[in-house]
Structure formats: structure tokens, C-alpha cells
Amino acid sequence: MHWLAERILFHVRRLELLNAGERVGVAVSGGIDSIALLRVLLELRGELGIVLSVVHFNHKLRGAESDSDQEFVGALAREHALEFYCDSGDVAGHAAEERVSIEAAARELRYAFFHRLLGANRSGLKPDANDPDSRGPDGPRFQKIVTGHTLDDQAETVLLRVIRGAGLRGLAGIHPTLVVEDEDGEVCGEIVRPLLTTRRRDLERYLRELGQSWRDDATNLSTKFTRNRVRHLLLPLLEKEFNPAVAETLGDVAEIARGEEDYWDNEVAGWMGTGVHWSEPAWAKKSELVQIRGNGGTQAEAGATLSDLKANIGDVPWLVMNASVDRLWLLGEPVAVQRRVIKAIGDEAGIPLEFKHIEEIVRFAVQEAGSGGEISLPLGWKVRRDTHQIIFETPNRSEVGPAGDYEYELPIPGEVTVCEIGSTLEASRVAANAGYNPEHLLDGESLHAPLKVRNWRAGDRFWPRHTKSPKKVKELLQERHLPRAERSLWPVIVSGEEIVWVRGFPVAARFAARAGREAVAIVERTIGSERL
């Protein structure tokens, strides 16, 4: 057995990435990484007891070259007597229709194909003659699809997240497995990355020793893409000038971060069931509403009030429970535990807590009871303390209208208060070099005033500055692991028909401030605090 195959076998078995009896589709583009993955798994399939097939998606973007890639991969599958599943899509047409970049459109169609082969996306891409149906006679064609993400890809991802700012969850990088759910929310398979501990140069050496050829894609050399600049400029510089094993070091960081997050997730789950207590607020109890008639209200008014309250609660069911935590217990724990508990309460309740909010709550908890009344949090939540408890109080839904979509005009210059998120957004004209964070500056001459502030809607897409391509806002927020409640009200700013700003992300690439031109700064202020 080749030394590289033996090392990958150890990694696969250690993480239980592939199991005996599984039908596995190998995603092969024709490049070094995927061809090496296929050849390694061919060498290991007897040891692992798996059944292999080849999966290829033709993006039809480079004309004859794309077709040649497909022919090359298909010939390799035939050479090794493997079933070959191929699909193609109108990537350019999809990009135009969805108003996304070519790269984003290609990935969407490719992964839709993978999901369909796993039985998750039965109404996805139109199948071609080579793939008449996504399911075999006994279910999905595959239990796993493996891709050729390498240690180099992992190091690039961790570096990008460090540069842009990330906590432990972000530093976890590319996960070895990605669970895929079907249309009913049931787990139907996994996308697996067996090469995350393997360098690309080792894969190339392996292929050369085998005498195995591959296909090159010139777009992977273009430094106009941020990831390619990290790959071809930053990582080589770090290896040469600072640490020859920097890729392995960054890979270790990702694995450590994943282990830490798994541990903390388990710990937090225990605290949420024991140390944190949830109770129904008085305003949500029917008995409280009966008092309306005793105060001069009619039966009809009481009935209407009860009906309105039920509607309000139905709109935001996650906002009808208060949370309390034992103050002495919390203060007796290390600060890491304090932060995690507070963040977990926010996640469970749908409160968008940033680090500054968490630190404010920690400081508030330490102060003597009675030394200050309460602090305000986003979405109308409040935190109180007494001698024994820290109490998170949900906003009173009997005093506010139903939750749902919102939209407000934002003049330039000017500001607007968005009650649904408990924030004020301000747009001001500034010089591009006035000391503001350039990630929050828009080009004033490219905007159509007034702007609109609203929550994101299904189908919205956004292209943050310094990223490779546009993505669905839904996907951007899911990658942040935001609670559903918080995601649904997440604010965006629209100019004309285009989203130019999304909270927590750099401004839109096409609308970023330009040197020598007037800029527009977007500042969000949350009740009780401020944030950019």
C-alpha cells in the first residue's frame, strides 16, 4: 500500500468517515485533488469495504475544455470499471436568472446534483440521460459523496476567517462531514472530505508516482479572487518567512476548535436544562387578560385583546418565555462559562447578542443588586438582577403589534428607528478617508436615495466586499449559525432593487466606497448600546 493511501486510511478510520457496505460517489472534476482522491479510494476500497462510483458535473463554462474534462473523467471511470454519473447545467443562464456570479451559480448547480444523488433534492436539477433518476431501486444512489478538499483548502479557510474576524466556531473551518437532509428534514446522507489532513503537493507527487494524468483549470491561478490570493501569495509568504508548517498548524487550529466547540455544546446543553430556568411571563397568561373587564373594558374588548395577543404570540412563539439564571452560581464560574451561558440564553431566546452585549451583561451581574435598574438588549429584551437571579425579560407582546416583514425609508443623510430589531440605523455623508471602517462605507454617487431598510426576504442575494461571489442571504446567515428568530428579522439596506448592506457583513462589492468620492457611512445603534 502506498504511504499516502495508508495515511489517509488511518485518518478515515479514526474519524469513521466511511463505513463498510456504503455506496460512495466520488466527486471528480478532473483536477489534481479529485483525481488523487479517486485513485486513493480505489486503492483503499477493499480495506474499507465500500462501493465506488464516479460523479461529475459539467459546468459548460469553458466550451470544448469543459467537454474534454467530462470525457477525461468518464474514460477514467470506464478504465476502472466504475459507474459514472454525470450531469450538466446552464450555469451562465442560472447566474443571469438568479443574479449571482458564475462561480456561485456553478456551485449551486453542482451541489444540487450531489444532493439529488443522495436523495435530498428530488425536484432539483433536470436529470440527463446518464442520470434518469436520483434514486436507485432501493433508495438514494449513495450514502456518501466524497470531495477533494485538502489541508491547503482548510488552511486558506482558517486564514480568511482570522482576517475577517471569527470565534472558535469560525476557526473550526471546513468540517470533515456535512450532513445532508431531504425535503422532509430527515438525514439522508453526508458529503465527506477525507483529504483535510493531506497537502496538495503530496497528492501531486502521488499522481506522478502512479503516472496518472489530470486536467488543469487556468481560473484556479487567477489572483482576482480572494482565496486564490491567499493560496498563491499569503500562504507561501507565511511558509517562507514565518513557519514552514503553517498549513499543518492552521489545520490543527481547526481541529482543536471543532473539539472545543463540541465540548462546549455538550456543556451548554446541560446548563440550559439545569442552571437556566424558563417561565411564562405574566402578560402571556389568560388570567391576566380577564382583568381588563374589571377595569371598565367590555367583554368584546377583552375578547379582541385576547385574540390580538394570541396572534402576536403565534407570530413570535420564541418570545413568550423569560429566562433566569442563579446569580451566585454564574459569578462563581470562570468568565468563559459566564459568556457561554449568556450566549446560549440569547441563542435559545432569539436575542442577537454580540460580544459587547455579553460583556455588558457580565459586568451588570457583578454589580450589587439595586445599584442600577436594568439594561436593554436588542429586540426589546431587558435584563434585570436581584440578590439571587439574573433575569432576561421578554418584550411584552400585549403592547406591540404582530411581528412580520418590515420596511422603512432611510434618507441620506438621516436615520430611522426599526422597532422590530430595537435599533436605529443612520446614513451620513462622509469623506472616504474620514477614519470610518471602510467595510461600512458605501459609494455615495452609486446609491439611489432614499434607501430602504427591511428584513431580508426569500430569494435575496448579496455580494459582500472581498468575497468571491454573491450568495443567498439565507445561506450567509445560516453560516453564522444564527437562531431562526434572529435570522427572520435580520436587517438589510436596499438601493433601487439591489441589497447594498447586510448587518454584520462588509458592504456590497459593487457599491463599496471609492477613493476621491463622497462616501455614505451606515451606523446601527441598539437601545442601550452602540455598534457599527
Summary of the structure (lengths in Angstrom):
residues: 532
radius of gyration: 26.8
end to end distance: 55.7
largest distance: 90.5
contacts: 1640
relative contact order: 0.08
helix: 45%
strand: 21%
